């Protein structure tokens, strides 16, 4: 279906404001009729008929349901026909609607009206112009091109929504599509609550996204914070989980040097640590309440742990030790220490 366009011409005369008064035929005396006295007529022009007005109303939006599609020269061109239309007929805010014959596979889009080619752009949320994304223009949809004085723009509200443009939300699992809430909940295994930065109440048991770290966090305590306080959130994005898995695969070994100690080894995998010690003469002369050694940062337990060091062959003195969260290992037995003591303990960091 082509669109019928009527282009009107003005009437141009020598004396546009001159009229002659004559007696109206068949009417009472004094009833007169005004007739033009135009002088020379240089352009007849068109009368304003109801047909023209109706066409003008119809042409507020041109709608072509038989647009064709051409893919060539690095661009996709949508082609329509409008009877009696020329490039002089175009005007600002002119809107042309088409039934999209094919989905675009190029970023550069053109509109052809009676083989006259016009560029087309889309308007981003910041009111700048941009080329299209592939698949922006969907087959079978009605799409409107609006003339802005130099080219045609697309009413972005009728395009698929993106991170740069508002529009129609498309649901699915492909790139630039929105994931339905219940699908996201199925994937996460927990209900999604929104973004941490938004000033709302965060509910315990829901997941929240942090735009700063780009991590997902599980809310462990209801709060109104707009940042990820780790006392109230637990990170569980894939990246965090990957790091934890990598930590479990990695064994870290460190030795401590103490005067007189034969060996003092630390070994950890993830948040599990092992301490192994042969004291040699390092503890000789120590009495109850004295610090035997201090664990370095990164090797300290979360809470107090107890270690029993045993004597060598022929010795009977067992040495009870408490290791505190500050890393201090304190002798809590009685008497004065002598001779080598041996032991090991596994604990959580």
N, C-alpha and C positions, 0 to 999 in steps of 0.2 A: 504494500500500500504506500503510495507516495502522498506527500502533503501538498495541498493546494495553497499557494501563497499569492495574495493579491497586493501588488505594489501600486499605491495611489500617487497621482500627480496633482500639484497645486494648479489653480487657474490663474493665469497671469494676463492682466489687462492694463490699458493705458490710464484709465481713471477708475480705480476700484471703489471709490466712495461716492460716485456720482449717480443720482437717480432722478427720474422724471415722474411728476405726479399727474395722473389722468383720471377722468371719471370712470368708475368701475362699471362695465357694461351690465345692463339689466338691473342695476341697483338704484336706490333713491338718490336724488340730487345731493351732492356733498360727500357721498361715499366714494373715496378715491382708491386708486391702486398705484403702488410705486413700481416703476420699471427701471431696470438698469440702463445707464448710459455709459458703457464701459470705454467707449472709444476703440482704439485698436486692440484686438485680442491676439496676443503672441503665443499663448498656450491655453488650450481649451480646458484641460484639467478634468478630474473625475468628480462626479457628484457623490455625496456621502449617502450611500444606500444602506438599508438594513443588512443586506448581504455582506457589505464591507465591515460593518460593526460586528456582526456575528463572527465573521472570519477573524477579526481582531481578537475577540474573546477567545476563540478557539486556539489562536496562535500564541496566546500567553505562554503556553507550553506546547511545543511541537512533539508529537509522539509518533514514532515509527516502529511498527511491529515487524517490519521485514528488513531490518538492517542486515548488511552482509559484512563479512570479515575477511581481512587480507593480512597475511603474515609475510612481510618482505622488507628488505632494506634495513634490517635491525629494529623494526617497529611493527606494532600491531595497529591496523587501521580499521575503524568501524565506519562503514559507508552507508549513507542514506541519500534519498532523493526528495527534493522539495520543488514542486512545479513553480515556475516563474521566479525562482529565488536566484539572486546574484550576490556577490560579495558586498554590494552596496546595501543589501537588505538587512544585513546583520546589525544588531544594536546591543548596547550594554544590558546585562541581566537577561538577555535572551536565553531561554531554557529549552533544550532539546532532549527528549526522552527516547530511549531505544530499548527494545527487547534484545538483550545481549545474545548474539548468535553463537559466540565461542568464548571460552575463558582465555584471558590474556596469558601469553607465554613470554612476553617481553616487558621490559620496564618502560620503554618509550611508547606512548599511546598517541594516536592521531585520530581526528574526526574528519571525514570527507563528506562535504555537502555538495552534491552535483559535481563531484570531482575537484572541488576547491578544498585544499588541505589546510587544516588548522591543528596546531599542537594542543595537547591536553595535559593538564597537571592535576595533582590533588593537593588540597590544603591541609597542612598539618595543624596540630593543636595550637602551635605558637603563631599561626596565621602566615607561615612561610609556605612556599610552593615546593613540591617534590615530585620526582618521577614515581612511577608505581612499583609496587612489589608484584612479583609474579603471582598469579591467582587472585589478585585484588578484585578483578572484574569477573564475576561469576556468570557462567552460561545460564540462561533462563531467567535472569533477574532483570527488572526494569531499572535502568540507570539514567541519571540526568546529567547532561553537560550544560554548564552555565558560562556564558561569554562574559569576560571581564574587561574587554576593551582591546586586548592583544591576543588572547588565546582562550581556550575553553578550560574550565576547571570542573572537577567532579564534586558533587555534593557528598562529602566524605561520610556523612551520617548514613549513607546507603551502601558504603563499602564495609568489608570486614574490619572490625576494630583491631588496632595494633597497639604497641606500646607508645606510638607517636601520634596516633589518630583515634578520635572517638568514632564509633560506628556500630555496626551490628555485631554482637558477640557471637562467635562461632565456637561450638563446643566440640571437643575431640582430643586426640592424643598427638596430633601433628604439630609442628612448629607454628607459632603465632595463633594457636587455638587455645581457648580457655578450657581448663579442666573442671568438670562439675564437682561441687563440694563433696558429694558422697563418694565420688571416685577417688578424690584426693584422700579422703578419710580411709578408704579401703587400702590405698597404697601405703599411707603412713602408719596405719594401724591405730590411729588416734585422731580425734576430731580436730580439724584446723580452725584456729580462732582468729587469725588475721595477722597484721603486722605489729611488731612490738612497739614501733615508734608512734603509733596512733594512740592518742590519749583516751584509753578506755580501760575498763577493768579486765584484767587477764585472769582467766579461770583456771584453777588447778586441774590438771589432767588434759588440757588442750595444748595444741602445738601452735607456736607463733614464729613468724619469720622476721629476722633482723636484717634490715637493709644495709647496715654498716658492715657487719661481718659476713653477710650473705649465708648465714647458718639458720637452720631450724632449731628451735628450742622447745623442750617440753616444760610447761609451767608446773612446778612442784609445790607452789604455794600461791594462792590467790593474791593479786597485788594490782596496783595502778601504775607501776613504773613504765617508762617508755624506753628502757634499755635493758640489756640482758644481765641482771645481777645473778651471778652463779649460785647465790644462796637460795634463789627462788626459781632458777631455770637450769635445765640440763640439756646440753647440746646433743642432738642426735641426727645431724645431717650426715649424708654419706661420707663426706670428707672427714668429719669427726670420728665416725665409726671406722673408717679406713686407717686413720692414725692409731686408734686403739688396737686394731688388729695388727698393724705393723709393730706397735710396741710389744705385743705378745710374741711376735716372731723374733724380736731382737733381744739378745742377752747382753747386759752390761756388767763388766767385772772391774772392780777397783780394789786396790790394796792400800791399807793404811800403814803408815810408818810411825812406830812408837819406840822410844829407847828401850832396848832389851827385849822387845817382842820378837818371837820367832816368826810368826805370820798372823796377819789379821786381814781376811779377805771379805769383800762384799760382792754379792752377785744379785742382779735383779732382772726380772722379766715382767714387763707391764708394771703393776703395782704390788708385786710380790717380791720380797727381798730375802736373801739368806746371808746370815753373818756366821763366819767360821773363824775360830781363834785358837792359837797356841801361844800362851802368854810369855813363855820363856821366863825371864827374870823381871819383866816390866812391872809386875804388881807386887814385887817383894817389898815388905815393909808397910804396905797399905793397911789401914784400919777401917773399921765400920764408919759409913757415911762419906768416905772419900770417893772422888770421881776417878774411875779407872781409865776411861777414855771418852771422847766425844765424837759421835757419828757426824759426818759432814752433811750439809744441806742436800736434800734429795735422797737421803738414805734413812731418814728419821721416821719412827713409827707414828701412827695417828694417835695412839694412846699408850699408856704404860704397858710394857711387856716385861716378863720375868725370864731370866736366863740362869741356869744352874751350870757352873763350871766345875768339872770334875778333876780330881788330882791324878797324877801319874801313878805308875806301879809302885806299891809300897807306901803310898801316901793315903791319908784318910780324910783330909779337910776338903769338903765340898764348899764351893763359893757361890752363894746366892747373889744375883745382880739384878737391879731394876734399870731398865732403859726407858728414859722419859721422852716425850715428844720433842723436847729441845735438843735431843741427841745425847744427853749425859747418861753414861753407864756408871751407876753408883753401887759400891759394895754395901750390902745391907746385912751381912752376917756379923759374927763376933770374932775377936782375936786379931792377930796380925798375920797377913798373907806371906807365904813363902813357897818356893818351888813352883814349877810350871803348872798351869791349869789349862784344861782343854774344854771346848764346847762349840755348839752351833745352834742356831735358832732360825726358824722361818717365820716371817711376819709381814703384815700389810703396811704399805707406805701411806 
